[in-house]
C-alpha cells in the first residue's frame, strides 16, 4: 500500500525518513509498518511482492529498504539488485530479513544488514536507528 500523504521524494533534511518495506506476508508487513510509524518518527510504505515494489520504486525516494528474503516472485537479493538499477536507489541502506538461511556471504558482499526472523521489535528499531545514525553504515 502506498501512503499518498507522504512526499514522493522525501526531504533528506527532514528528521522523518521514509522506509520502503517489501514483505509478502501481509500481517508481518502491516505489523512492521505499524511498529515503524508508532515507535519512530519515520514513515513507511509496504508492498507484498517484488513486482509492485519495483513499479513503486520509480516514484519514491526512500531512505531505507527493508526487504524480506523469501518473496513469491524473486528473492530479496534479486530484488535488491534490481533496485540498484535505479539511479536514485544506488547504495541505498538495506536491511534483509529472513527466517531461512540466505547466502550470508552475498548479503555481506553487498553491504546489506541482516535480521534473522523472528526478531525482537527492539532489534529492528535499533538496527533502523543504527542505519540513520550512521549513513556510512557497514554490515
C-alpha positions in Angstrom: 0.0 0.0 0.0 1.3 3.4 -0.9 0.8 6.2 1.5 -0.2 9.1 -0.7 0.2 11.7 2.1 3.9 11.2 2.3 6.0 13.1 -0.2 7.1 11.0 -3.1 10.6 12.3 -2.7 11.3 12.6 1.0 13.3 15.6 2.1 16.8 14.4 3.1 17.0 17.3 5.7 13.8 16.1 7.4 14.2 14.1 10.7 11.4 11.8 9.4 12.7 9.2 7.0 10.8 7.0 4.5 11.3 3.3 4.9 10.3 1.1 1.9 9.1 -2.4 3.1 8.8 -5.4 0.9 7.2 -8.3 2.8 4.9 -10.9 1.2 3.2 -11.8 4.5 0.6 -9.0 4.8 0.3 -9.5 8.6 4.0 -9.2 9.1 4.3 -6.3 6.7 1.4 -4.4 8.4 3.0 -5.1 11.7 6.3 -3.7 10.6 4.5 -0.7 9.2 2.7 -0.1 12.4 5.8 -0.6 14.6 7.8 1.9 12.5 5.1 4.5 12.4 4.2 4.2 16.1 7.6 3.7 17.6 9.7 6.1 15.5 9.3 9.4 13.8 9.6 7.7 10.4 7.1 6.8 7.7 6.9 3.6 5.8 5.2 2.1 2.8 4.6 -1.6 2.3 4.5 -3.8 -0.8 3.7 -7.5 -0.8 5.7 -8.5 -3.8 8.8 -7.5 -5.8 6.9 -6.6 -9.0 4.8 -3.9 -7.3 7.8 -2.8 -5.3 9.8 -2.2 -8.5 6.9 -0.3 -10.0 6.7 1.9 -6.9 10.4 2.4 -6.6 10.5 4.6 -9.7 8.2 7.0 -7.9 9.6 7.2 -4.4 12.9 8.2 -2.8 13.1 6.2 0.4 15.9 6.4 2.9 16.0 2.7 3.8 15.0 -0.6 2.2 13.6 -3.3 4.5 13.3 -6.4 2.3 12.1 -10.0 3.0 14.4 -12.6 1.5 11.6 -15.1 0.6 9.3 -13.3 -1.8 7.0 -15.1 -4.2 8.3 -13.6 -7.4 12.0 -13.3 -6.6 14.2 -13.4 -3.6 15.2 -10.3 -1.6 18.8 -10.3 -3.0 17.5 -10.3 -6.6 15.1 -7.5 -5.7 17.9 -5.6 -4.1 20.0 -6.0 -7.3 17.1 -4.8 -9.4 16.5 -1.8 -7.1 20.2 -0.9 -7.5 19.5 -0.3 -11.2 17.5 2.8 -10.2 20.0 5.7 -10.1 18.2 7.2 -7.0 18.4 3.9 -5.1 22.1 3.0 -5.8 23.8 2.2 -2.5 20.6 2.6 -0.6 20.9 1.4 3.0 19.2 -2.0 3.2 18.1 -4.5 5.8 17.3 -8.0 4.6 15.0 -10.2 6.8 14.7 -13.9 6.7 13.7 -17.0 8.7 15.6 -19.1 6.3 19.3 -19.4 5.7 20.0 -16.9 2.9 23.6 -16.7 1.4 25.2 -14.6 4.1 28.4 -14.1 2.1 26.3 -12.5 -0.7 24.5 -10.3 1.8 27.8 -9.1 3.3 29.4 -8.6 -0.1 26.5 -6.2 -1.0 26.9 -4.4 2.3 23.4 -5.3 3.4 22.4 -5.6 7.1 20.7 -8.9 8.0 18.0 -9.6 10.6 17.0 -13.3 11.3 13.3 -13.8 11.8 11.8 -13.9 14.3 13.5 -10.8 15.7 12.6 -8.6 18.7 11.0 -5.3 18.0 13.9 -3.6 19.8 16.3 -5.3 17.5 14.5 -3.9 14.4 14.3 -0.4 15.9 17.9 -0.5 17.0 19.0 -1.6 13.5 17.0 1.2 11.9 18.4 3.7 14.3 21.9 2.4 13.6 21.4 3.0 9.9 20.1 6.5 10.3 22.7 7.5 12.8 25.5 6.3 10.5 24.7 6.8 6.9 28.0 5.3 6.0 27.0 2.0 7.7 28.6 -1.3 7.2 27.0 -4.7 7.6 
